[in-house]
Amino acid sequence: MEATLLMKAAARLQLIKDEWDDLSLAEVDDALIYNRKLWTVLVTSATSDESSLPQEIKNNIGSLGVFVFKQTMNVITTQDPEKLGSLININRTIAEGLRAKPE
């Protein structure tokens, strides 16, 4: 997964957090759906039998994915833009990790 996709998702989530009151429900949903689809691909790829990642990393990514999906539903049900902060931070942190070059 490219780090740029996670950064794009983080930027979209940041925008809806910053401009929550001025956006339509459709605009909010589009950003949340984009992020959810991205995480579905990430979790599916990372945790598949074909993935060469160590089992501990697979488990961690799976758990993080579950949190992302639950937090997304939490944002939708509470209509609280502040709850987007954790999703934004997770995306940015994973993107930075993907961009880092092994020493």
DSSP file with accessible surface (Angstrom, degrees, kcal/mol):
  #  RESIDUE AA STRUCTURE BP1 BP2  ACC     N-H-->O    O-->H-N    N-H-->O    O-->H-N    TCO  KAPPA ALPHA  PHI   PSI    X-CA   Y-CA   Z-CA
    1    1 A M              0   0   83      0, 0.0     2,-0.3     0, 0.0    37,-0.0   0.000 360.0 360.0 360.0 135.8    0.0    0.0    0.0
    2    2 A E    >>  -     0   0  126      1,-0.1     4,-1.1    97,-0.0     3,-0.9  -0.558 360.0-137.5 -79.7 138.3    1.3    3.4   -0.9
    3    3 A A  H 3> S+     0   0   12     -2,-0.3     4,-2.4     1,-0.2     5,-0.2   0.825 101.9  67.0 -60.9 -31.0    1.9    5.8    1.9
    4    4 A T  H 3> S+     0   0   72      1,-0.2     4,-2.4     2,-0.2    -1,-0.2   0.841  96.0  54.7 -63.6 -32.0    0.4    8.5   -0.3
    5    5 A L  H <> S+     0   0   67     -3,-0.9     4,-2.3     2,-0.2    -1,-0.2   0.908 109.5  46.7 -67.4 -40.1   -3.0    6.9   -0.2
    6    6 A L  H  X S+     0   0    0     -4,-1.1     4,-2.6     2,-0.2    -2,-0.2   0.888 112.5  49.9 -67.7 -37.7   -3.0    6.9    3.6
    7    7 A M  H  X S+     0   0   54     -4,-2.4     4,-2.6     2,-0.2    -2,-0.2   0.891 109.6  51.9 -67.5 -37.2   -1.9   10.6    3.5
    8    8 A K  H  X S+     0   0  112     -4,-2.4     4,-2.3     2,-0.2    -2,-0.2   0.932 111.0  47.2 -62.9 -44.5   -4.7   11.4    1.1
    9    9 A A  H  X S+     0   0    1     -4,-2.3     4,-2.5     2,-0.2    -2,-0.2   0.918 111.8  50.7 -63.4 -42.2   -7.2    9.7    3.4
   10   10 A A  H  X S+     0   0    0     -4,-2.6     4,-2.6     1,-0.2    -2,-0.2   0.909 110.0  50.4 -61.8 -41.0   -5.8   11.6    6.4
   11   11 A A  H  X S+     0   0   57     -4,-2.6     4,-2.3     2,-0.2    -1,-0.2   0.903 110.6  49.1 -64.8 -40.5   -6.0   14.9    4.5
   12   12 A R  H  X S+     0   0   79     -4,-2.3     4,-2.1     2,-0.2    -1,-0.2   0.910 112.6  47.7 -65.7 -41.2   -9.6   14.2    3.6
   13   13 A L  H  X S+     0   0    0     -4,-2.5     4,-2.3     2,-0.2    -2,-0.2   0.895 110.2  52.3 -66.3 -39.0  -10.5   13.4    7.2
   14   14 A Q  H  X S+     0   0   43     -4,-2.6     4,-2.8     1,-0.2    -2,-0.2   0.909 107.8  52.9 -61.8 -40.7   -8.7   16.5    8.4
   15   15 A L  H  X S+     0   0   84     -4,-2.3     4,-2.4     1,-0.2    -2,-0.2   0.932 110.1  45.8 -62.0 -45.1  -10.7   18.6    6.0
   16   16 A I  H  < S+     0   0    5     -4,-2.1     4,-0.2     1,-0.2    -1,-0.2   0.873 113.1  51.1 -70.4 -30.3  -14.0   17.2    7.3
   17   17 A K  H >< S+     0   0   51     -4,-2.3     3,-0.7     1,-0.2    -2,-0.2   0.939 114.9  42.6 -66.0 -45.1  -12.9   17.6   10.9
   18   18 A D  H 3< S+     0   0  108     -4,-2.8    -2,-0.2     1,-0.2    -1,-0.2   0.814 127.0  30.6 -70.4 -32.8  -11.9   21.3   10.2
   19   19 A E  T >X S+     0   0   85     -4,-2.4     3,-1.6    -5,-0.2     4,-0.6   0.004  77.0 133.6-117.7  27.0  -15.0   22.2    8.1
   20   20 A W  G X4 S+     0   0   33     -3,-0.7     3,-1.1     1,-0.3    -1,-0.1   0.857  72.3  49.5 -47.0 -49.7  -17.6   19.8    9.7
   21   21 A D  G 34 S+     0   0  149      1,-0.2    -1,-0.3    -4,-0.2    -2,-0.1   0.706 112.3  48.6 -69.8 -18.7  -20.3   22.5   10.1
   22   22 A D  G <4 S+     0   0  139     -3,-1.6     2,-0.3    -6,-0.1    -1,-0.2   0.437  96.8  86.9-100.5  -1.5  -20.0   23.6    6.5
   23   23 A L  S << S-     0   0   33     -3,-1.1     2,-0.1    -4,-0.6    -7,-0.0  -0.714  73.9-119.7-103.9 153.0  -20.0   20.2    4.8
   24   24 A S     >  -     0   0   57     -2,-0.3     4,-2.0     1,-0.1     3,-0.2  -0.415  29.1-111.3 -80.1 162.7  -22.9   18.1    3.6
   25   25 A L  H  > S+     0   0  104      1,-0.2     4,-3.0     2,-0.2     5,-0.2   0.882 119.4  57.4 -60.2 -36.1  -23.5   14.6    5.0
   26   26 A A  H  > S+     0   0   60      1,-0.2     4,-2.5     2,-0.2    -1,-0.2   0.891 105.2  49.7 -63.3 -39.6  -22.6   13.2    1.5
   27   27 A E  H  > S+     0   0   94      2,-0.2     4,-1.7     1,-0.2    -1,-0.2   0.908 112.7  46.9 -67.0 -40.6  -19.1   14.9    1.7
   28   28 A V  H  X S+     0   0    7     -4,-2.0     4,-2.3     1,-0.2    -2,-0.2   0.947 113.1  49.1 -64.2 -48.2  -18.5   13.5    5.2
   29   29 A D  H  X S+     0   0   55     -4,-3.0     4,-3.1     1,-0.2     5,-0.3   0.887 106.6  56.5 -59.3 -41.3  -19.7   10.1    4.1
   30   30 A D  H  X S+     0   0   90     -4,-2.5     4,-2.4     1,-0.2    -1,-0.2   0.921 109.5  45.0 -58.2 -44.8  -17.4   10.1    1.0
   31   31 A A  H  X S+     0   0    3     -4,-1.7     4,-2.1     2,-0.2    -1,-0.2   0.914 115.4  47.0 -66.8 -41.2  -14.3   10.8    3.1
   32   32 A L  H  X S+     0   0    2     -4,-2.3     4,-2.5     2,-0.2    -2,-0.2   0.901 112.8  49.2 -68.5 -38.9  -15.3    8.1    5.7
   33   33 A I  H  X S+     0   0   57     -4,-3.1     4,-2.8     2,-0.2     5,-0.2   0.915 109.6  52.2 -65.7 -42.7  -16.1    5.6    2.9
   34   34 A Y  H  X S+     0   0   48     -4,-2.4     4,-2.3    -5,-0.3    -2,-0.2   0.945 112.3  45.7 -58.1 -46.7  -12.8    6.2    1.2
   35   35 A N  H  X S+     0   0    0     -4,-2.1     4,-2.5     1,-0.2    -2,-0.2   0.919 112.3  50.7 -64.2 -43.0  -10.9    5.7    4.4
   36   36 A R  H  X S+     0   0   92     -4,-2.5     4,-2.3     1,-0.2    -2,-0.2   0.925 111.0  48.2 -63.1 -42.4  -12.9    2.5    5.2
   37   37 A K  H  X S+     0   0  136     -4,-2.8     4,-2.2     2,-0.2    -1,-0.2   0.917 110.9  51.4 -63.5 -42.4  -12.2    1.0    1.8
   38   38 A L  H  X S+     0   0   15     -4,-2.3     4,-2.5    -5,-0.2    -2,-0.2   0.932 112.1  46.0 -60.0 -45.6   -8.5    1.9    2.1
   39   39 A W  H  X S+     0   0    2     -4,-2.5     4,-2.9     2,-0.2     5,-0.3   0.842 107.7  57.4 -69.3 -31.6   -8.3    0.1    5.5
   40   40 A T  H  X S+     0   0   62     -4,-2.3     4,-2.4    -5,-0.2     5,-0.2   0.944 110.5  44.0 -62.1 -44.5  -10.3   -2.9    4.1
   41   41 A V  H  X S+     0   0   81     -4,-2.2     4,-2.7     2,-0.2     5,-0.3   0.930 114.6  49.7 -65.1 -44.8   -7.6   -3.3    1.5
   42   42 A L  H  X S+     0   0   23     -4,-2.5     4,-2.7     2,-0.2     5,-0.2   0.950 114.9  42.4 -60.2 -50.4   -4.8   -2.8    3.9
   43   43 A V  H  X S+     0   0   23     -4,-2.9     4,-2.2     1,-0.2    -1,-0.2   0.929 115.5  49.4 -65.2 -43.9   -6.1   -5.3    6.5
   44   44 A T  H  X S+     0   0   88     -4,-2.4     4,-0.7    -5,-0.3    -1,-0.2   0.928 115.9  42.8 -61.6 -45.0   -7.1   -7.9    3.9
   45   45 A S  H >< S+     0   0   74     -4,-2.7     3,-0.5    -5,-0.2    -2,-0.2   0.922 116.5  46.2 -67.1 -46.1   -3.6   -7.7    2.2
   46   46 A A  H 3< S+     0   0    8     -4,-2.7     7,-0.2    -5,-0.3    -1,-0.2   0.825 117.6  41.5 -70.2 -31.7   -1.6   -7.6    5.4
   47   47 A T  H 3< S+     0   0   55     -4,-2.2    -1,-0.2    -5,-0.2    -2,-0.2   0.450  87.5 115.4 -99.2   0.9   -3.4  -10.5    7.1
   48   48 A S  S X< S-     0   0   31     -4,-0.7     3,-1.2    -3,-0.5    -3,-0.0  -0.227  78.1-114.4 -68.3 159.2   -3.8  -12.8    4.2
   49   49 A D  T 3  S+     0   0  149      1,-0.2    -1,-0.1     3,-0.1    -4,-0.0   0.801 117.0  58.5 -61.6 -28.6   -2.1  -16.2    4.2
   50   50 A E  T 3  S+     0   0  163      2,-0.0    -1,-0.2    -5,-0.0     2,-0.1   0.655  81.7 106.4 -77.8 -14.5    0.0  -15.0    1.3
   51   51 A S    <   -     0   0   24     -3,-1.2    -5,-0.1     1,-0.1     7,-0.1  -0.430  61.6-151.9 -68.2 136.3    1.4  -12.1    3.3
   52   52 A S        +     0   0  122     -2,-0.1    -1,-0.1     2,-0.0     3,-0.1   0.386  57.2 120.6 -89.5   4.8    5.0  -12.5    4.3
   53   53 A L  S    S-     0   0   65     -7,-0.2     5,-0.0     1,-0.1    -2,-0.0  -0.361  75.5 -97.8 -66.3 148.1    4.5  -10.4    7.4
   54   54 A P    >>  -     0   0   84      0, 0.0     4,-2.3     0, 0.0     3,-0.5  -0.318  34.5-112.8 -62.2 150.5    5.2  -12.0   10.8
   55   55 A Q  H 3> S+     0   0  117      1,-0.2     4,-2.8     2,-0.2     5,-0.2   0.858 116.0  57.2 -56.7 -37.8    2.1  -13.2   12.6
   56   56 A E  H 3> S+     0   0  142      1,-0.2     4,-2.3     2,-0.2    -1,-0.2   0.913 108.1  46.7 -61.5 -41.3    2.5  -10.6   15.3
   57   57 A I  H <> S+     0   0   70     -3,-0.5     4,-2.8     2,-0.2     5,-0.3   0.921 111.0  52.3 -66.7 -42.5    2.4   -7.8   12.7
   58   58 A K  H  X S+     0   0   19     -4,-2.3     4,-2.6     1,-0.2    -2,-0.2   0.933 111.0  47.8 -57.0 -45.8   -0.6   -9.3   11.0
   59   59 A N  H  X S+     0   0   88     -4,-2.8     4,-2.6     1,-0.2    -1,-0.2   0.906 111.6  49.9 -62.6 -42.9   -2.4   -9.5   14.3
   60   60 A N  H  X S+     0   0   89     -4,-2.3     4,-2.6     2,-0.2    -2,-0.2   0.912 112.0  47.1 -63.7 -42.9   -1.5   -5.9   15.1
   61   61 A I  H  X S+     0   0   32     -4,-2.8     4,-2.7     2,-0.2    -2,-0.2   0.916 112.0  51.4 -66.2 -40.1   -2.7   -4.6   11.7
   62   62 A G  H  X S+     0   0   19     -4,-2.6     4,-2.2    -5,-0.3    -2,-0.2   0.934 112.0  46.3 -60.5 -45.1   -5.9   -6.6   12.1
   63   63 A S  H  X S+     0   0   81     -4,-2.6     4,-2.2     2,-0.2    -2,-0.2   0.905 112.2  50.4 -64.8 -40.8   -6.6   -5.1   15.6
   64   64 A L  H  X S+     0   0   52     -4,-2.6     4,-2.6     1,-0.2    -1,-0.2   0.908 109.0  52.6 -63.8 -40.5   -5.8   -1.6   14.3
   65   65 A G  H  X S+     0   0    0     -4,-2.7     4,-2.7     2,-0.2    -2,-0.2   0.914 107.1  51.6 -60.9 -43.4   -8.2   -2.2   11.4
   66   66 A V  H  X S+     0   0   75     -4,-2.2     4,-2.6     1,-0.2     5,-0.2   0.930 110.7  49.1 -59.9 -43.2  -11.0   -3.2   13.8
   67   67 A F  H  X S+     0   0   86     -4,-2.2     4,-3.1     2,-0.2     5,-0.2   0.931 110.1  50.9 -61.0 -45.2  -10.4   -0.1   15.8
   68   68 A V  H  X S+     0   0    0     -4,-2.6     4,-2.3     1,-0.2    -2,-0.2   0.928 112.1  46.9 -59.2 -44.8  -10.5    2.1   12.6
   69   69 A F  H  X S+     0   0   59     -4,-2.7     4,-2.0     2,-0.2    -1,-0.2   0.923 114.8  46.0 -65.9 -41.6  -13.8    0.5   11.6
   70   70 A K  H  X S+     0   0  148     -4,-2.6     4,-2.2    -5,-0.2    -2,-0.2   0.912 112.7  49.9 -66.4 -42.0  -15.3    0.9   15.1
   71   71 A Q  H  X S+     0   0   27     -4,-3.1     4,-2.3    -5,-0.2    -1,-0.2   0.877 108.0  54.3 -65.6 -36.3  -14.1    4.5   15.3
   72   72 A T  H  X S+     0   0    1     -4,-2.3     4,-2.2    -5,-0.2    -1,-0.2   0.935 109.8  46.5 -61.7 -45.4  -15.6    5.3   11.9
   73   73 A M  H  X S+     0   0  101     -4,-2.0     4,-2.9     1,-0.2     5,-0.2   0.881 109.4  55.7 -64.7 -35.1  -18.9    4.0   13.1
   74   74 A N  H  X S+     0   0   52     -4,-2.2     4,-2.3     2,-0.2     6,-0.3   0.904 107.1  49.0 -62.8 -42.8  -18.5    6.0   16.2
   75   75 A V  H  X>S+     0   0    0     -4,-2.3     4,-2.0     2,-0.2     5,-0.5   0.931 113.4  47.6 -61.2 -45.4  -18.0    9.2   14.2
   76   76 A I  H  <5S+     0   0   49     -4,-2.2    -2,-0.2     1,-0.2    -1,-0.2   0.928 116.1  42.3 -63.8 -45.7  -21.1    8.4   12.1
   77   77 A T  H  <5S+     0   0  101     -4,-2.9    -1,-0.2     1,-0.2    -2,-0.2   0.832 123.7  35.1 -75.7 -31.2  -23.4    7.7   15.0
   78   78 A T  H  <5S-     0   0   62     -4,-2.3    -1,-0.2    -5,-0.2    -2,-0.2   0.634  90.5-141.1 -94.7 -17.5  -22.3   10.5   17.3
   79   79 A Q  T  <5 +     0   0   89     -4,-2.0    -3,-0.1    -5,-0.3    -4,-0.1   0.875  50.4 148.0  55.8  39.1  -21.7   13.1   14.6
   80   80 A D    > < -     0   0   55     -5,-0.5     3,-1.5    -6,-0.3    -1,-0.2  -0.890  36.1-166.9-109.8 105.9  -18.6   14.2   16.6
   81   81 A P  G >  S+     0   0   23      0, 0.0     3,-1.8     0, 0.0     4,-0.3   0.758  83.0  71.0 -65.2 -22.1  -15.8   15.5   14.4
   82   82 A E  G >  S+     0   0  126      1,-0.3     3,-1.4     2,-0.2     4,-0.3   0.791  86.1  67.5 -64.8 -24.5  -13.3   15.4   17.2
   83   83 A K  G <> S+     0   0   62     -3,-1.5     4,-0.6     1,-0.3     3,-0.4   0.588  84.5  73.1 -72.7  -7.6  -13.4   11.6   17.0
   84   84 A L  H <> S+     0   0    0     -3,-1.8     4,-2.6     1,-0.2    -1,-0.3   0.715  75.5  82.3 -75.7 -19.7  -11.7   11.9   13.7
   85   85 A G  H <> S+     0   0   14     -3,-1.4     4,-2.6    -4,-0.3    -1,-0.2   0.884  89.5  48.9 -54.6 -43.7   -8.4   12.8   15.3
   86   86 A S  H  > S+     0   0   36     -3,-0.4     4,-2.4    -4,-0.3    -1,-0.2   0.905 111.5  49.6 -66.7 -38.5   -7.5    9.2   16.1
   87   87 A L  H  X S+     0   0    0     -4,-0.6     4,-2.3     2,-0.2    -2,-0.2   0.918 111.9  48.7 -64.8 -41.7   -8.2    8.1   12.5
   88   88 A I  H  X S+     0   0    1     -4,-2.6     4,-2.5     1,-0.2    -2,-0.2   0.940 112.7  47.8 -62.5 -46.6   -6.1   11.0   11.1
   89   89 A N  H  X S+     0   0   95     -4,-2.6     4,-2.6    -5,-0.2    -2,-0.2   0.893 110.8  50.8 -64.0 -41.0   -3.2   10.2   13.5
   90   90 A I  H  X S+     0   0   27     -4,-2.4     4,-2.7     2,-0.2     5,-0.3   0.942 111.4  47.8 -62.0 -48.5   -3.3    6.5   12.7
   91   91 A N  H  X S+     0   0    0     -4,-2.3     4,-2.4     1,-0.2    -2,-0.2   0.932 114.1  46.5 -59.3 -45.1   -3.2    7.1    8.9
   92   92 A R  H  X S+     0   0   79     -4,-2.5     4,-2.4     2,-0.2    -1,-0.2   0.909 113.2  49.0 -65.2 -41.2   -0.4    9.6    9.2
   93   93 A T  H  X S+     0   0   89     -4,-2.6     4,-2.1     2,-0.2    -2,-0.2   0.927 112.9  46.1 -66.8 -43.9    1.6    7.3   11.5
   94   94 A I  H  X S+     0   0   47     -4,-2.7     4,-2.4     2,-0.2    -2,-0.2   0.919 112.3  52.0 -65.0 -41.3    1.2    4.3    9.2
   95   95 A A  H  X S+     0   0    0     -4,-2.4     4,-1.9    -5,-0.3    -2,-0.2   0.921 108.9  50.1 -60.9 -43.4    2.1    6.4    6.2
   96   96 A E  H  X S+     0   0  123     -4,-2.4     4,-1.3     1,-0.2    -1,-0.2   0.903 110.3  50.8 -62.5 -39.3    5.3    7.6    7.9
   97   97 A G  H  < S+     0   0   51     -4,-2.1    -1,-0.2     1,-0.2    -2,-0.2   0.892 109.5  49.8 -64.6 -38.9    6.2    4.1    8.7
   98   98 A L  H  < S+     0   0   87     -4,-2.4    -1,-0.2     1,-0.2    -2,-0.2   0.828 111.2  49.9 -69.4 -30.7    5.7    3.0    5.1
   99   99 A R  H  < S+     0   0  131     -4,-1.9    -1,-0.2    -5,-0.2    -2,-0.2   0.719  88.6 102.5 -78.7 -23.2    7.8    5.9    3.9
  100  100 A A     <  -     0   0   68     -4,-1.3    -3,-0.0    -3,-0.2    -4,-0.0  -0.363  69.4-135.0 -65.4 140.1   10.7    5.1    6.3
  101  101 A K        -     0   0  184     -2,-0.1    -1,-0.1     1,-0.0    -2,-0.1  -0.828  21.7-113.4 -97.7 132.0   13.6    3.3    4.7
  102  102 A P              0   0  129      0, 0.0    -1,-0.0     0, 0.0     0, 0.0  -0.328 360.0 360.0 -61.6 143.6   15.1    0.4    6.5
  103  103 A E              0   0  241      0, 0.0     0, 0.0     0, 0.0     0, 0.0  -0.480 360.0 360.0 -83.8 360.0   18.6    1.0    7.8
